[in-house]
Amino acid sequence: MKVFLRNKNDRLYWADLSGWVAGSGQAFDFGNVPRAARFALDGRLAPMEIVLRCDVLPDEVTMPVLAEYCDGDYSQTHAA
């Protein structure tokens, strides 16, 4: 399974610190949902969605970026 971050408005994928790309082929694979969610929340990247791609599924799966997906208790350690 591959895990990407995508901007919900322009549909561009996070590639690296140098920018964004149009296709998932050049996008950064976060490897798991907690890592992608933490990166988006720590960087205050909004409005983002998590995109899951897997060979056994015909379509991608999209999820909102939520603190609950992070490892540990993200909401407590990042409270304002």
C-alpha positions, 0 to 999 in steps of 0.5 A: 500500500502507498500513502500520499498527501494531496491538496483537496483544492488543486489535487496536487500531491506532496512530493518533497520540500521543493514542491508539489506534483500532479501525479502520484508517480512522483509523489512522496510515499509516507508508508503509513497513515500515522506518518502522513497525518502527523506530517500534514498536521505538524506542517499545518498543510491544509486542506489536505487529504490522505490518499491510499493506493493498493494493487488489490483495490480498483480505486484509491481511498481518500481520508481526511487528515485527523489527529486521531490517525497519528501515533500516540496522543497527538491532540494532547501534545499539540494542544493550543 
